[in-house]
Amino acid sequence: MTLPANGGAADGDALDRSLVLRNLSKEYARGKPVLRDVSIAFAGSGLTAIIGPSGTGKSTLIRCVNRLVEPTGGEILFRGQDLARLRGRRLRAARRRIGMVFQEYNLVERLSVIENLLCGRLGYVNPFMAWLRKFPQADIERAFELLDAVGLGAFAAQRADALSGGQRQRVGIARALMQHPDLLLADEPTSSLDPRTSVEIMELIAALAGKADIPVIVNIHQVELARRFATRVVGMSGGRIVFDGPPGELTDGHLKTIYGGEGWLAT
């Protein structure tokens, strides 16, 4: 995808949800880059899957977008702002519009399922009222609607630590959608799950985000899930993008370039 000349929202389009990364780099140790001047644009719709071997920078890229990881250099252009330059209140305001689904769920284990969903509204509610667990009725109703949508309507009062892994990830998806995000990021959302549950989780992400027209960027190891659910696949190797295209164009040759070697293709 061609990078736009200005990096802001398109003229007259206040709801533009495209994301542009320009020369994004990250070093955890000096002289050892994990991301190497990555430049790529993500459209404001659809599901993009990022694939690649462990250690190639997939999670780092996603976590740089919402600043869970501080980039070493480059620009992160979203909704007319460079997220890489934001601090304090402006950064918190930008993060409210970026939902995140985590590999290890990141639920508050001692809270109930419905309370975990309402955590998705913390950026919009008076901190004292949130501490008292008093949320607007509209938020409570929305939380119950999302619980039904992810198939957990009967688990609202259940503590999060009593749920299975698949159920926890469903709560994580619903919590992210509680933010009414302009962008949804998912960092290895299926890596701790069995194959059947992995498919169910990807179906939920694709269906619910698609219904709300929220663009999704998901970092995923399972190539077949990427092919099945993504509208676009980005392959990374050595901190660089080595493939970018529709899943139907992802060949074994591309996979050899992304992952290296040939023997694993037969497994």
Stockholm file with secondary structure:
# STOCKHOLM 1.0

chainA/1-267         MTLPANGGAADGDALDRSLVLRNLSKEYARGKPVLRDVSIAFAGSGLTAIIGPSGTGKSTLIRCVNRLVEPTGGEILFRGQDLARLRGRRLRAARRRIGMVFQEYNLVERLSVIENLLCGRLGYVNPFMAWLRKFPQADIERAFELLDAVGLGAFAAQRADALSGGQRQRVGIARALMQHPDLLLADEPTSSLDPRTSVEIMELIAALAGKADIPVIVNIHQVELARRFATRVVGMSGGRIVFDGPPGELTDGHLKTIYGGEGWLAT
#=GR chainA/1-267 SS CCCCSSCSCCTTCTTCCCEEEEEEEEEEETTEEEEEEEEEEECSSSEEEEECCTTSSHHHHHHHHTTSSCCSEEEEEETTEEGGGCCHHHHHHHHHTEEEECTTCCCCTTSBHHHHHHGGGGGGSCHHHHHTTCCCHHHHHHHHHHHHHTTCGGGTTSBGGGSCHHHHHHHHHHHHHTTCCSEEEEESTTTTSCHHHHHHHHHHHHHHHHHTTCCEEEECSCHHHHHHHCSEEEEEETTEEEEEECGGGCCHHHHHHHHCCSGGGGC
#=GC SS_cons         CCCCSSCSCCTTCTTCCCEEEEEEEEEEETTEEEEEEEEEEECSSSEEEEECCTTSSHHHHHHHHTTSSCCSEEEEEETTEEGGGCCHHHHHHHHHTEEEECTTCCCCTTSBHHHHHHGGGGGGSCHHHHHTTCCCHHHHHHHHHHHHHTTCGGGTTSBGGGSCHHHHHHHHHHHHHTTCCSEEEEESTTTTSCHHHHHHHHHHHHHHHHHTTCCEEEECSCHHHHHHHCSEEEEEETTEEEEEECGGGCCHHHHHHHHCCSGGGGC
//
